[in-house]
Amino acid sequence: MAWLRRVFRLPVCESSIGLVLMFCVISMSFMSIALVWQAQIIANQREAIQWLELLKFGG
């Protein structure tokens, strides 16, 4: 925990701020793509579940 306090007290240069921001933007982009991909999978599963319920209950 002490090393964490020392790290946060160090002065930060602008190039490392830009590097961290670029990393955050890229990781957020990958996460949003994964979220859209998962939403499509969930939508397909919902259609399959509705079809199976229709088949099981006959109506």
N, C-alpha and C positions, 0 to 999 in steps of 0.2 A: 504494500500500500504506500510505503514511503517513496518508492521509486516512481510511482504514478504521480504523486504530488510534485516530485522534482521535474518530471517530464512536462507537466502542465505549467510549471513556472518558467521554463526556458522560453526565451524570445523566439518567435516564429517568423521566418522570412517569407516574403511574398511568393517565392517559387514553390515552397512546400504547401502553402495554402492553395495555390492553383492546382498542384498535383493532387491534393486531397479532394478538391472540388471535382476535378476530372474523374477521379476514381468513383466518387459518389454518383455522378451523372451516369457513368457507364453501368454501374451496378444497379441503379434505379431503372435504367432502360431494360436491362436483362430481366429484372423482376417484373416489370410491367408486361413484357412479352410473355413471360411464364404465366402471369395471371390471366391474360387473354387466352392462352393455350388451354389452361385448366378450365376456364369458363366454357370453352367449346366442348371439352370432354364431359363436363357436368351436364351440359345441355343435351348431348347425345345420350347420356345415361338416363336422363329423365324421360326422353322419348322411348327408350327401350323398356323402362319400368312401366310406363303407361301402356305400352303394347302388351307386356306380359300380364298386367292386371286385366286388361280387356280380354285376353285369351283365357285367363283363369276364371274370371267371373262370368264370361260369356255375354258381356253386354256393353 
